Amino acid sequence: MPQTTGTGPAGRSFLGEVKKAVTPRAALLVVAVVAVQLLFIASYVGALHHPRMRDVPFGVVTPGAAAAQQKARLEGLPGSPLDPRTVTDEATARERILHREIDGALVVDPDGRRDVLLVASGGGSALATGLRALLTDVERASGRTVRTVDVAPSSPQDFDGLSSFYVVVGWCVGGYLCASIIAISAGARPADPLRAAVRLGAVALAALVGGLGGAVIVGPVLGALPGSVAALWGLGALVTFSVGAVTLALQGFFDVVGIGLAILLVVVAGNPSAGGAFPLPMLPPFWASIGPALPPGAGTWTARSFAYFDGNAVLEPLLVLAAWALAGSVLTMLSAVPHRERNEEGPTAPTS
């Protein structure tokens, strides 16, 4: 009885279908997906596998000539975990912590052997815990003890101070998913500037709704973050719109590849460098340097400031988010211009 082989009609038909399915473009997209996967692993594990304190801005309150000696002692700790600077008194140290200029301070008691360590777990519990462990060992080596005071404690419903990070991640996801869905349903590149503006308007509307929803969930519903719901709403809308606008722009210039580029910026580079699980002074230098310039990092810092630091030190991260939103909007509009010009030129005459 004759048998069908790979070289028979059925085999040739199957190979033909495979060749049709595996186009060069599809193969490149698969390679790109694998590359993003490996970059995701390298970024997250590289940033978070070995957190340790590096040059943490730290105040030292010591009276008289002992201040310079105490500062030099902390500067000389192995691995340079602290960046100590002299502070005049405890009240000033507390104020500088609340203004997010320093992350902690040691108040030395000149008349006794028990000092006070000021921390702010609202800025990240991992950093506050690390400072407590480090200064306890340092003080013990000098024959002293230390009492820890949390100047800006995180909410009991905000485990490890992570709620700010998670809500910002949710807003970022909403931004690039909204833009991606628009591209899937209406094409990656807007046909003309009017349609580009409509897309930006749709993302802005989704940002307003998602920003409010996120603020209400983490605030009144779950009690995870204290502070103003209105401030968090505005932040959520800005984060969502900035990420969505940039995703629209990348799609307009790079087609479906733009979605991958947005994921590279926001998820692969932005999330591990945001200072969520481990605040910036605990991240390796590369991630600590890029985090504040990306939407997840700027958003996380601002959310924590609104929740625990009376809204202090938010101008710079808000300007970062505004710059992303403006750049995304302008580039989205520009991505529609070449397409419009091609339409106005009409069909090109055949060439010989």
C-alpha positions as CSV (number, residue, x, y, z in Angstrom):
1,M,0.0,0.0,0.0
2,P,1.6,3.4,-1.0
3,Q,2.6,5.7,1.9
4,T,2.7,9.5,1.9
5,T,6.2,10.8,2.6
6,G,7.5,14.3,3.4
7,T,8.3,14.7,-0.3
8,G,4.8,13.8,-1.4
9,P,1.9,16.2,-2.1
10,A,0.9,16.4,1.5
11,G,4.4,17.0,2.7
12,R,5.0,19.7,0.1
13,S,1.7,21.3,1.1
14,F,2.7,21.3,4.8
15,L,6.1,22.8,4.0
16,G,4.5,25.5,1.9
17,E,2.1,26.5,4.7
18,V,5.1,26.7,7.1
19,K,6.9,29.0,4.7
20,K,3.9,31.2,4.4
21,A,3.4,31.4,8.2
22,V,7.1,31.9,9.1
23,T,7.8,35.1,7.2
24,P,11.0,37.1,7.8
25,R,8.9,39.7,9.7
26,A,7.3,37.1,11.9
27,A,10.8,35.5,12.6
28,L,12.2,39.0,13.6
29,L,9.3,39.6,15.9
30,V,9.9,36.2,17.6
31,V,13.6,37.1,18.0
32,A,12.6,40.4,19.5
33,V,10.2,38.8,22.0
34,V,13.0,36.5,23.1
35,A,15.3,39.5,23.4
36,V,12.8,41.4,25.6
37,Q,12.3,38.2,27.7
38,L,16.1,38.0,28.4
39,L,16.3,41.7,29.0
40,F,13.5,41.4,31.5
41,I,15.3,38.7,33.4
42,A,18.6,40.6,33.3
43,S,17.0,43.9,34.5
44,Y,14.9,42.6,37.3
45,V,17.5,40.1,38.7
46,G,20.4,42.6,38.1
47,A,18.6,45.3,40.0
48,L,17.1,43.3,42.8
49,H,19.1,40.2,43.5
50,H,21.6,41.8,45.9
51,P,20.3,45.0,47.5
52,R,22.7,46.9,49.7
53,M,22.9,50.5,50.9
54,R,25.1,52.8,48.9
55,D,25.8,56.4,49.9
56,V,22.5,56.9,51.7
57,P,22.0,60.6,52.4
58,F,22.3,60.6,56.2
59,G,22.3,63.3,58.9
60,V,24.6,63.4,61.9
61,V,23.6,65.5,64.9
62,T,26.6,65.8,67.3
63,P,27.5,68.8,69.4
64,G,30.9,70.5,69.3
65,A,34.1,69.1,67.8
66,A,32.8,65.6,68.0
67,A,30.6,66.2,64.9
68,A,33.6,65.9,62.4
69,Q,34.8,62.8,64.1
70,Q,31.4,61.1,64.0
71,K,30.9,62.1,60.4
72,A,34.4,60.7,59.5
73,R,33.6,57.4,61.3
74,L,30.4,56.9,59.3
75,E,32.1,57.9,56.1
76,G,34.7,55.2,56.7
77,L,32.3,52.3,57.0
78,P,33.1,49.4,54.6
79,G,31.3,49.6,51.3
80,S,30.4,53.3,51.8
81,P,26.7,52.6,52.9
82,L,26.2,56.2,54.1
83,D,26.8,59.7,52.8
84,P,26.8,61.5,56.1
85,R,26.4,65.2,56.4
86,T,26.4,67.3,59.6
87,V,23.0,68.7,60.8
88,T,22.7,71.3,63.5
89,D,20.0,69.8,65.7
90,E,17.3,67.1,65.9
91,A,14.5,69.4,64.7
92,T,16.4,70.3,61.6
93,A,17.2,66.6,60.9
94,R,13.5,65.8,61.2
95,E,12.6,68.6,58.8
96,R,15.2,67.5,56.2
97,I,13.9,63.9,56.4
98,L,10.3,65.1,55.8
99,H,11.5,67.2,52.9
100,R,13.2,64.0,51.5
101,E,16.7,65.6,51.6
102,I,18.1,62.8,53.8
103,D,16.8,59.3,54.5
104,G,17.8,59.2,58.2
105,A,19.8,60.8,60.9
106,L,21.7,59.8,64.0
107,V,21.2,62.2,67.0
108,V,24.1,61.6,69.4
109,D,23.5,62.2,73.1
110,P,26.6,63.9,74.5
111,D,25.6,63.2,78.1
112,G,24.7,59.6,77.8
113,R,25.4,56.4,75.9
114,R,22.0,56.0,74.1
115,D,21.5,57.8,70.8
116,V,18.5,58.3,68.6
117,L,18.2,57.1,65.0
118,L,15.6,58.9,62.9
119,V,14.2,56.9,59.9
120,A,11.2,57.2,57.5
121,S,9.6,53.9,56.7
122,G,7.1,55.7,54.4
123,G,10.0,56.2,52.0
124,G,10.6,52.4,51.9
125,S,10.6,49.9,54.7
126,A,13.7,48.1,53.4
127,L,15.8,51.2,53.7
128,A,14.6,52.0,57.2
129,T,15.2,48.4,58.3
130,G,18.7,48.5,56.8
131,L,19.6,51.7,58.5
132,R,18.4,50.4,61.8
133,A,20.5,47.2,61.5
134,L,23.6,49.1,60.4
135,L,23.5,51.8,63.1
136,T,22.7,49.2,65.8
137,D,26.0,47.4,64.9
138,V,28.0,50.7,64.6
139,E,26.8,51.9,68.0
140,R,27.4,48.5,69.6
141,A,31.0,48.6,68.4
142,S,31.4,51.9,70.2
143,G,29.8,50.7,73.4
144,R,26.6,52.6,72.8
145,T,23.0,51.8,72.1
146,V,20.4,53.4,69.8
147,R,16.7,54.0,69.9
148,T,14.8,54.2,66.6
149,V,12.2,56.8,65.9
150,D,10.1,56.6,62.7
151,V,9.5,60.2,61.6
152,A,7.3,59.3,58.6
153,P,5.9,55.8,59.3
154,S,4.2,53.9,56.6
155,S,0.5,52.9,57.0
156,P,-0.2,49.6,58.8
157,Q,-2.2,48.7,55.7
158,D,0.8,49.4,53.4
159,F,3.1,46.4,53.9
160,D,6.8,47.3,53.3
161,G,5.6,50.6,51.8
162,L,4.9,48.9,48.5
163,S,1.4,50.2,47.8
164,S,2.8,53.4,46.1
165,F,4.8,51.3,43.7
166,Y,2.0,48.9,42.9
167,V,-0.6,51.6,42.2
168,V,1.9,53.4,39.9
169,V,2.6,50.1,38.1
170,G,-1.1,49.7,37.6
171,W,-1.4,53.2,36.1
172,C,1.5,52.5,33.8
173,V,0.0,49.2,32.6
174,G,-3.3,51.1,31.9
175,G,-1.4,53.6,29.8
176,Y,0.4,51.3,27.5
177,L,-2.5,48.8,27.3
178,C,-4.9,51.6,26.3
179,A,-2.6,52.8,23.6
180,S,-2.0,49.2,22.4
181,I,-5.7,48.5,22.1
182,I,-6.1,51.6,20.0
183,A,-3.4,50.4,17.7
184,I,-4.9,46.9,17.4
185,S,-8.3,48.2,16.6
186,A,-7.5,51.2,14.4
187,G,-3.9,50.7,13.2
188,A,-0.6,51.6,14.7
189,R,-0.2,54.9,12.8
190,P,-2.9,57.5,12.8
191,A,-4.1,58.5,9.4
192,D,-3.9,62.2,10.0
193,P,-3.3,64.7,12.8
194,L,-7.0,64.9,13.6
195,R,-7.1,61.2,14.3
196,A,-3.9,61.4,16.3
197,A,-5.5,64.1,18.5
198,V,-8.5,61.9,18.9
199,R,-6.3,59.0,20.1
200,L,-4.6,61.3,22.6
201,G,-8.0,62.4,23.8
202,A,-9.1,58.8,24.3
203,V,-6.0,58.1,26.3
204,A,-6.5,61.2,28.3
205,L,-10.1,60.2,29.2
206,A,-8.9,56.7,30.2
207,A,-6.2,58.3,32.3
208,L,-8.7,60.5,34.2
209,V,-10.9,57.5,34.9
210,G,-8.1,55.1,35.8
211,G,-6.3,57.7,37.9
212,L,-9.4,58.3,40.0
213,G,-10.2,54.6,40.3
214,G,-6.7,53.8,41.5
215,A,-6.7,56.7,44.0
216,V,-10.0,55.6,45.4
217,I,-9.0,51.9,45.6
218,V,-5.7,52.5,47.5
219,G,-7.2,55.3,49.6
220,P,-10.8,55.0,50.9
221,V,-11.4,51.4,49.8
222,L,-8.3,49.6,51.0
223,G,-6.8,52.2,53.3
224,A,-3.4,51.4,51.9
225,L,-2.2,54.9,51.3
226,P,-3.1,58.0,53.4
227,G,-3.1,61.5,52.0
228,S,-5.2,63.4,49.5
229,V,-7.3,61.4,47.0
230,A,-7.3,64.4,44.7
231,A,-3.5,64.5,44.6
232,L,-3.3,60.8,43.9
233,W,-5.9,61.2,41.2
234,G,-4.0,63.9,39.5
235,L,-0.8,61.8,39.7
236,G,-2.5,58.7,38.4
237,A,-3.9,60.6,35.4
238,L,-0.5,62.1,34.6
239,V,1.3,58.7,34.9
240,T,-1.3,56.9,32.8
241,F,-1.4,59.6,30.1
242,S,2.4,60.0,29.9
243,V,2.9,56.3,29.4
244,G,0.0,56.0,27.0
245,A,1.1,59.0,24.9
246,V,4.7,57.7,24.6
247,T,3.3,54.3,23.6
248,L,1.1,56.0,20.9
249,A,4.2,57.8,19.6
250,L,6.3,54.7,19.5
251,Q,3.6,52.8,17.6
252,G,3.2,55.7,15.2
253,F,6.9,55.6,14.2
254,F,7.7,51.9,14.7
255,D,4.3,50.1,14.1
256,V,3.7,47.1,16.3
257,V,7.3,47.1,17.4
258,G,6.5,50.3,19.3
259,I,4.5,48.3,21.8
260,G,7.7,46.3,22.6
261,L,9.7,49.5,22.9
262,A,7.2,50.8,25.4
263,I,7.4,47.7,27.4
264,L,11.2,48.0,27.4
265,L,11.0,51.5,28.7
266,V,8.3,51.1,31.3
267,V,8.4,47.4,32.4
268,V,12.0,46.2,31.7
269,A,13.9,49.4,32.6
270,G,11.3,51.4,34.6
271,N,9.8,48.9,37.2
272,P,13.0,47.5,38.7
273,S,14.6,51.0,38.9
274,A,11.5,52.6,40.4
275,G,12.6,52.2,44.0
276,G,9.6,50.1,44.9
277,A,10.8,47.0,46.7
278,F,14.1,48.6,47.4
279,P,14.6,52.4,47.5
280,L,17.1,54.0,45.2
281,P,20.1,54.0,47.6
282,M,19.8,50.2,47.7
283,L,19.9,49.7,44.0
284,P,23.0,49.2,41.8
285,P,24.3,52.5,40.4
286,F,22.9,52.0,36.8
287,W,19.3,51.4,38.0
288,A,19.5,54.1,40.7
289,S,20.5,56.6,38.0
290,I,17.8,55.8,35.5
291,G,14.9,55.3,37.9
292,P,14.0,58.9,38.6
293,A,14.0,59.7,34.9
294,L,11.4,57.0,34.0
295,P,7.6,57.2,34.7
296,P,7.5,54.3,37.3
297,G,10.3,55.9,39.3
298,A,8.9,59.4,39.1
299,G,5.4,58.2,40.0
300,T,6.5,56.0,42.9
301,W,8.5,58.8,44.5
302,T,5.6,61.3,44.1
303,A,3.0,58.8,45.5
304,R,5.1,58.3,48.6
305,S,5.6,62.0,49.0
306,F,1.9,62.6,48.8
307,A,1.1,59.8,51.2
308,Y,3.8,60.3,53.9
309,F,5.8,63.5,53.4
310,D,3.2,66.2,53.1
311,G,3.6,66.5,49.4
312,N,7.3,67.6,49.7
313,A,9.9,67.1,47.0
314,V,7.5,66.4,44.1
315,L,8.3,69.2,41.6
316,E,11.2,67.4,39.9
317,P,9.4,64.0,39.4
318,L,6.2,65.8,38.3
319,L,8.3,67.7,35.7
320,V,9.7,64.3,34.5
321,L,6.2,62.9,34.0
322,A,5.0,66.1,32.3
323,A,8.0,65.9,29.9
324,W,7.1,62.3,29.0
325,A,3.5,63.4,28.4
326,L,4.5,66.3,26.3
327,A,7.1,64.4,24.3
328,G,4.6,61.6,23.7
329,S,1.9,64.0,22.5
330,V,4.1,65.9,20.2
331,L,5.6,62.8,18.6
332,T,2.2,61.2,18.2
333,M,1.1,64.2,16.3
334,L,4.3,64.2,14.2
335,S,3.9,60.5,13.4
336,A,0.7,61.3,11.5
337,V,2.2,64.1,9.3
338,P,4.1,61.9,6.8
339,H,1.1,59.7,6.4
340,R,-1.1,62.6,5.6
341,E,1.4,64.0,3.1
342,R,1.5,60.6,1.3
343,N,-2.3,60.6,1.1
344,E,-2.4,64.1,-0.4
345,E,0.2,63.2,-3.1
346,G,-2.2,60.6,-4.4
347,P,-1.2,57.4,-6.2
348,T,2.3,57.4,-7.6
349,A,2.5,57.0,-11.4
350,P,4.0,53.7,-12.6
351,T,7.7,53.9,-13.5
352,S,9.2,52.2,-16.4
